Amino acid sequence: MANSNYIKVFTGDFITVQRMLTELETENIKAVVKDETESGRLAGFGAAIQGLQEIYVHTDEVDKAVVIIETINAQLQA
């Protein structure tokens, strides 16, 4: 997503990404998920790393999103 107003804030597996999306939506943060595995499958290609998704948020919401993501990561590590 070069030259866009969106910044990658997290990369992880499907389940963790879904949890993060739910929390971000609760705070009215609209996130975009990039899944190269699925995109490659649909196009007939493969991806280097299977199963990882990326979460992007608008530059105006990065600070708020990072706090939410760090909180969830801390809970998952405990």
Secondary structure, 3 states (H helix, E strand, C coil): CCCCCEEEEEEEEHHHHHHHHHHHHHCCCCEEEECHHHHHHHHCCCCCCCCEEEEEEEHHHHHHHHHHHHHHHHHHHC
